[in-house]
Amino acid sequence: MPTLAKDTRLHIRCDQEMRRLLDKAAAYAHMSVSEFVLRNAVEQAQSVVQAHEAITLSQDDFAAFLDALDTPAPANLALQRAFQRHAKHVQ
């Protein structure tokens, strides 16, 4: 984790058993409890964000997606009306 100026605090509460576990794990990892908790929390946060913001497609699905972009279906009546409403409001 890069060393950056840390200008905000995060306060958390835990029970004594959790604290002992965190202390022990941080000691095994040769880092402070703050660094251990922050590093692991950030890694987990990145994983959760990635899972919610990334789309993974199979090769077949990706090819179908590209094909749909290259040859879009003609606009149906509802889409045409939506374009007209949009054009009226955005000028």
C-alpha positions in Angstrom: 0.0 0.0 0.0 1.6 3.3 -1.0 2.5 5.7 1.8 0.2 8.7 1.5 -0.7 11.6 3.8 -3.5 10.3 5.9 -5.9 13.2 6.7 -9.0 11.4 8.0 -9.7 9.1 10.8 -11.9 6.0 11.0 -13.0 4.9 14.5 -14.2 1.4 15.0 -15.3 -0.5 18.1 -14.8 -4.2 18.7 -15.0 -6.6 21.6 -11.9 -7.8 23.5 -11.7 -11.1 21.7 -11.7 -9.4 18.3 -9.0 -7.0 19.5 -6.8 -9.8 20.7 -7.2 -11.5 17.3 -6.3 -8.3 15.4 -3.3 -7.7 17.7 -2.0 -11.2 17.1 -2.6 -11.1 13.4 -0.9 -7.7 13.0 2.1 -9.0 15.0 2.4 -12.0 12.8 2.2 -9.7 9.7 4.9 -7.4 11.3 2.7 -4.3 11.1 0.7 -2.1 13.4 -3.0 -3.0 14.1 -4.0 0.2 12.3 -2.0 -0.7 9.2 -3.2 -4.3 9.3 -6.9 -3.4 9.6 -6.6 -0.6 7.0 -4.8 -2.8 4.5 -7.2 -5.7 4.9 -10.3 -3.4 4.9 -9.1 -1.6 1.7 -8.4 -4.9 -0.1 -11.9 -6.2 0.8 -13.5 -2.9 -0.2 -11.7 -3.0 -3.6 -13.0 -6.6 -4.1 -16.6 -5.6 -3.3 -16.5 -2.5 -5.5 -15.0 -4.6 -8.3 -17.7 -7.2 -8.0 -20.4 -4.6 -8.2 -18.9 -2.4 -10.9 -17.3 -4.8 -13.4 -19.0 -6.9 -16.0 -17.4 -10.1 -17.1 -18.6 -11.7 -20.3 -17.8 -14.9 -22.0 -16.2 -14.7 -25.4 -19.5 -15.6 -27.1 -21.4 -13.0 -25.0 -18.8 -10.3 -25.8 -19.0 -11.1 -29.5 -22.8 -10.8 -29.3 -22.4 -7.5 -27.4 -20.1 -6.1 -30.1 -22.5 -7.3 -32.8 -25.4 -5.5 -31.1 -23.3 -2.3 -31.0 -22.4 -2.6 -34.7 -25.9 -3.5 -35.9 -28.4 -2.0 -33.5 -32.1 -3.0 -33.8 -34.3 -0.3 -35.4 -35.9 2.1 -33.0 -39.4 1.0 -32.0 -42.3 3.4 -31.5 -41.6 3.9 -27.7 -37.9 4.7 -28.3 -38.8 7.1 -31.1 -41.2 8.9 -28.7 -38.6 9.0 -26.0 -36.2 10.6 -28.5 -38.8 13.2 -29.4 -39.5 14.0 -25.7 -35.8 14.3 -25.0 -35.3 16.6 -28.0 -38.0 18.9 -26.7 -36.4 19.2 -23.3 -32.8 19.5 -24.4 -32.1 22.4 -26.7 
